[in-house]
Amino acid sequence: MGTTNLLEVKHVPYPDDIDSDDVSIDTFSQHTSIEICTQQRSIVQTELIEKQTAKLHELEEKLHRSQKMLQLLMDNIPQKVFWKDCEFNYLGCNQAFAEHAGLNDPRDIIGKDDYQMPWKAVAEEYRASDMNVIAENSPLLGYEDPQEHPDRGFLWLVKNKLPLCDLNGNVIGLLEIIQDVTEVNNIKESLIKNENILAEAQSISHIGSWEYCLETDREYRSLEFFRILGIPAKKADFAQDSMFNYIHPMDKELVKAKITETLEHGKPYDVEYRIIRTDEAERTVHARGKIFYDEYDRTTKFIGTIQDITEWKQTEEALLFTQFSVDHAAIPICWISEDGRFSYCNHSCGYLGYSREQLADMSIFDIEPSLTSDKWKQDWQRCKGKEVVIIESVHRTRKGEFIQVLITAKHIENKGREYVVAFVRDISQQKLAEKKADIQLRRLASQRTIDTAITGSLDLKVVLTIILDQSIHQLGADAADILLLNNAYWLEPAVDLGFRTNATMKKSITLGSGIAGRAALEHRIVHIPDVRDTDVDPDDAQFPAEEEFITYFCVPLVAKGKLVGVMEIYYRSPQLLGSDELNFLETLGKQTAIAVDDATMFSGLQKSNLELIMAYDSTLEGWSRALDLRDKETEGHSRRVTELTVRLAMALGIRDADLIHAWRGAMLHDIGKMGIPDSILLKPGPLDELERAIMEKHPVYAFKLLSPIEFLQQALNIPYCHHEKWDGSGYPRKLSGEQIPFAARIFAIVDVWDALCSDRPYRPAWPREKSINYILQQAGKQFDPQVVEVFMEIVSV
């Protein structure tokens, strides 16, 4: 095997029957003279050497075989073996030790010591032990040496060190045999641990065990067995039949019958009965047992267990009541595992139409179509994080119906498993009532919106559009339109919403013709469930094919007994309106009719009012022309200053009614001159002081003339204040700055500009540049500087 031999051949002696003198070279040398003797001795010596050589080869072969057998034996024994010399150097080892030392070949260990081995950390300790064995020539047997192996972990080794001696008894080295008992120790520890675990498990579960051997008549009982019966654990006089002393009298026959059946028929027994403990407490136990046979079918032993199930029976009874209550509860209750599967469902879960057995093979995803895996994970985490979670959902029954439910869920743990316990309540009727109430509120809000539009808008088209929009949203329609009755008794399109084409806006229907015409004439709501089933031409403008209408409603619009039009509602899918919807539709029709009637009435009033206003304005223009005709030198003056005042007012941001009042004030700015005598008004030369005083009264005359007319009160600012000056030097009230009404400040510049640019009886018109310079010079004096700035932009264009 390549290992160093335990035995080394140092000398091989010649056989005992050979005389060394016969082969002495010295004797041979003394008789060289006798040639014959020499030859004979030479022959004899040669034969002897040949015999000795053959004998030596035979001995060496035997020794080699012995060494191989010894090495083979050492390499196949499980123990690890090595030997050292007195210098503590390794001389050899078997294969097992070489592997333990991490060597590939046992010969690699020759000449090494412990300081060169993997255990060099404890080499000093090993050397001290080796030294003691060699010095004392005394073996060291059976000592344990725990080691940490890099691959195998912690090892337990039992070692025997023996001194090696020569034939004279002198110590020449030592031999060590190592036994690995790691596995044995582990098994022992495991057995001890298992026994402890078993005893602890029996104590926790209140299960005692016993074994009776028929061959040895010996019985083993666990500690828990005695504890269940209330017997001291070390009591020795517990006989085989003494167990019956503790069985309740009413249960003894039952137990005997079960044991007899087991002994006679070999059937394992399983029985519950009551016992009376040594402390006279009554307990309930569950016993199991069976018998074992040998190869000859003979009973050898009887083993069994006994478990105290008193608390369990009590719990079972309570659980039975609870289970019955839960199973027959009026509210559906189910347990759902983390993967969404139903672990338990009570009888009330039958509201889904599935049996409890069918639900056991289903999951929450089967009854909640909208529930996704991610949503379920979120709900699960919510339940884990809170005491109670309330969820609204929709469940699908076996028939495919959908039920709105309210789920009260709570997370629980039971026997190491997690569940969500869900209490389900059908809230379909509640939701239906809420939905109905919500619809009614929305419809009331819609009617309020329509009423607000009717009272707040003067534009009939805007009002009708709002009505159609509310109708579509509240009734879930796809399109709607309103046709109004004109003076020729034709129904003409007014507004529409939701149509794909404009065909409906081109239709005009005579009263009494077509569906809408008949509904209008008969003053009744017309409903066509499916226009495809009627005789209506598909190309008819009322139901164009491109619109794909199916259901149709037509509502006559009647106000104060008078027909004003119809409202049409269209659906692109089959639709059946309930009584609430039809009532709402009828209400919409009445509101729409009122809106149309009011708008028509208002339109008439508005038209009359407009005509009156136009008459007023025509009168004002007539007054203005009369003033121009009276003062021929200023003919056209009122028209020019009015137009320029409106332009300047718009440039300064005046809009709407204020602009109209400015226009009227400009037209009537000189109305007060009606009270000035012609001798002064038409005088060709300059006025004297008295005449000028009279002339400066014309703004006051204008105020007195116009202020009684309510229609013109807001136009008084210009006639009354257009001669006031920015610096306060004007007339009639000496107003200054922003005390002067804005419209009067605007008109003042325009009036002076037109006067400068026009011929007067007392002077000719000024050149344009001279007039501009004058206006600029009077900025901040006679005129408002900001108004002058804007005026210059206008006249410079």
GIFENJO-V952176 format. One record per residue. N is the residue number from 1. OMEGA is omega in whole degrees, -180 to 180 (none if undefined). Layout:
n-><N;N>
omega-><OMEGA;OMEGA>
This chain:
n-><1;2;3;4;5;6;7;8;9;10;11;12;13;14;15;16;17;18;19;20;21;22;23;24;25;26;27;28;29;30;31;32;33;34;35;36;37;38;39;40;41;42;43;44;45;46;47;48;49;50;51;52;53;54;55;56;57;58;59;60;61;62;63;64;65;66;67;68;69;70;71;72;73;74;75;76;77;78;79;80;81;82;83;84;85;86;87;88;89;90;91;92;93;94;95;96;97;98;99;100;101;102;103;104;105;106;107;108;109;110;111;112;113;114;115;116;117;118;119;120;121;122;123;124;125;126;127;128;129;130;131;132;133;134;135;136;137;138;139;140;141;142;143;144;145;146;147;148;149;150;151;152;153;154;155;156;157;158;159;160;161;162;163;164;165;166;167;168;169;170;171;172;173;174;175;176;177;178;179;180;181;182;183;184;185;186;187;188;189;190;191;192;193;194;195;196;197;198;199;200;201;202;203;204;205;206;207;208;209;210;211;212;213;214;215;216;217;218;219;220;221;222;223;224;225;226;227;228;229;230;231;232;233;234;235;236;237;238;239;240;241;242;243;244;245;246;247;248;249;250;251;252;253;254;255;256;257;258;259;260;261;262;263;264;265;266;267;268;269;270;271;272;273;274;275;276;277;278;279;280;281;282;283;284;285;286;287;288;289;290;291;292;293;294;295;296;297;298;299;300;301;302;303;304;305;306;307;308;309;310;311;312;313;314;315;316;317;318;319;320;321;322;323;324;325;326;327;328;329;330;331;332;333;334;335;336;337;338;339;340;341;342;343;344;345;346;347;348;349;350;351;352;353;354;355;356;357;358;359;360;361;362;363;364;365;366;367;368;369;370;371;372;373;374;375;376;377;378;379;380;381;382;383;384;385;386;387;388;389;390;391;392;393;394;395;396;397;398;399;400;401;402;403;404;405;406;407;408;409;410;411;412;413;414;415;416;417;418;419;420;421;422;423;424;425;426;427;428;429;430;431;432;433;434;435;436;437;438;439;440;441;442;443;444;445;446;447;448;449;450;451;452;453;454;455;456;457;458;459;460;461;462;463;464;465;466;467;468;469;470;471;472;473;474;475;476;477;478;479;480;481;482;483;484;485;486;487;488;489;490;491;492;493;494;495;496;497;498;499;500;501;502;503;504;505;506;507;508;509;510;511;512;513;514;515;516;517;518;519;520;521;522;523;524;525;526;527;528;529;530;531;532;533;534;535;536;537;538;539;540;541;542;543;544;545;546;547;548;549;550;551;552;553;554;555;556;557;558;559;560;561;562;563;564;565;566;567;568;569;570;571;572;573;574;575;576;577;578;579;580;581;582;583;584;585;586;587;588;589;590;591;592;593;594;595;596;597;598;599;600;601;602;603;604;605;606;607;608;609;610;611;612;613;614;615;616;617;618;619;620;621;622;623;624;625;626;627;628;629;630;631;632;633;634;635;636;637;638;639;640;641;642;643;644;645;646;647;648;649;650;651;652;653;654;655;656;657;658;659;660;661;662;663;664;665;666;667;668;669;670;671;672;673;674;675;676;677;678;679;680;681;682;683;684;685;686;687;688;689;690;691;692;693;694;695;696;697;698;699;700;701;702;703;704;705;706;707;708;709;710;711;712;713;714;715;716;717;718;719;720;721;722;723;724;725;726;727;728;729;730;731;732;733;734;735;736;737;738;739;740;741;742;743;744;745;746;747;748;749;750;751;752;753;754;755;756;757;758;759;760;761;762;763;764;765;766;767;768;769;770;771;772;773;774;775;776;777;778;779;780;781;782;783;784;785;786;787;788;789;790;791;792;793;794;795;796;797>
omega-><178;-180;179;-177;174;-178;178;180;-180;-175;177;-177;174;178;-176;-176;-179;178;-178;179;-178;-178;-179;179;-180;180;179;-178;-176;-177;179;-177;-178;-173;-176;-180;-180;180;-179;178;180;180;-179;-179;180;180;180;179;179;179;-180;179;179;180;180;179;179;180;179;179;178;179;-180;179;179;179;179;178;179;-179;178;179;-178;-178;-178;176;-178;-180;176;-174;173;176;-176;172;-178;177;178;175;-180;176;-180;179;175;-174;-179;180;178;178;178;-180;179;-179;178;-176;180;-178;-179;-177;-175;177;-179;174;-173;180;180;-176;-180;-180;-176;180;-180;-178;-179;179;178;-178;179;179;179;-178;-179;180;-178;-177;-177;-177;-175;-179;174;-168;169;178;-176;-179;178;-179;176;-179;-176;-177;-173;180;-175;-179;173;-177;174;-171;174;179;-179;175;176;-177;176;-176;-180;179;179;180;-179;180;178;178;179;178;-175;179;178;-178;-178;-177;179;179;180;179;179;-179;180;179;179;-179;180;178;178;179;179;179;-180;179;178;180;-178;-177;-179;178;175;-180;178;179;179;180;-179;-177;-177;-177;179;-178;176;177;179;180;-179;176;180;-177;180;-179;-178;-178;174;-172;-174;179;-170;-173;179;-176;-177;-176;-177;177;-178;178;-176;180;179;-177;-176;-178;-174;-178;178;-178;179;180;180;-179;179;179;179;-178;-175;-174;179;180;179;-180;-178;-172;173;178;-179;177;173;-178;178;177;177;176;178;-180;176;-179;175;-175;175;178;176;180;179;-178;173;-176;178;178;176;179;-178;-179;-177;-179;179;178;176;-176;177;-177;-177;-180;-179;178;178;178;180;179;178;180;179;178;-180;-179;179;-179;-179;-178;-175;177;-178;-178;177;179;178;175;-177;179;-174;179;176;-178;178;176;179;174;179;-175;-177;176;176;177;179;-179;179;173;179;179;179;179;180;179;-177;178;180;-179;-179;-177;175;-175;-176;-176;177;179;-179;180;179;178;178;179;180;-180;177;-180;179;-175;-177;177;-178;179;179;-174;171;-178;178;179;179;-180;179;180;-180;177;-178;-178;176;-176;173;-175;172;-171;178;179;177;174;179;179;176;179;-176;179;166;177;-176;174;-170;177;179;-179;-178;-179;178;180;179;178;179;-180;179;179;180;179;179;178;-180;179;175;178;179;178;177;179;180;178;179;180;-179;-177;-174;-178;178;-178;-177;-179;178;-180;-179;177;177;179;179;180;179;180;-179;-177;-176;-179;179;-178;179;-180;179;175;178;176;-177;-180;179;-176;180;-179;170;173;-177;179;177;178;174;178;171;-178;178;-180;178;-177;-177;-178;179;-175;171;-172;177;-178;179;179;-180;-178;-179;180;179;178;-180;-177;-176;179;179;178;178;-180;175;-178;-178;-177;-180;-180;-179;179;-178;177;-180;-179;178;-177;-179;179;-180;-176;-178;-178;178;179;178;-178;-174;173;175;-176;176;179;-176;178;180;178;-176;178;178;180;177;173;-178;179;-176;174;176;176;179;-177;177;-179;176;-178;179;-179;179;177;179;179;178;178;177;179;179;179;-179;180;178;180;180;-179;179;-179;179;179;-180;179;178;179;-179;179;179;180;179;180;179;179;179;178;177;-177;177;177;178;179;178;177;-178;180;179;178;180;-180;178;-179;-173;-179;-177;-180;-179;-178;-177;180;-177;-177;178;-179;-178;178;179;179;-179;180;179;178;180;172;178;-175;169;-172;-180;179;178;178;177;178;-179;179;179;179;-174;-173;-178;-178;179;179;175;180;179;180;-180;-178;179;-176;-174;-179;-176;-177;180;179;175;-174;-179;-180;-180;179;178;-179;-177;176;-174;174;179;177;180;-180;-179;-178;-172;-174;177;-179;-176;-179;-173;-175;-178;177;-175;-173;-177;180;-174;-170;-173;177;172;-177;-176;-177;176;-177;-177;-179;10;-171;179;177;-180;175;-176;170;180;178;-174;-179;179;177;178;-175;-177;-180;-178;-177;180;180;-179;179;-180;-176;-179;177;178;180;-175;177;175;-180;178;173;-176;-178;-180;179;179;-180;180;-180;-180;-180;-177;176;-178;177;180;-172;174;-175;-179;179;178;-178;179;-180;179;178;-179;-175;180;-178;none>
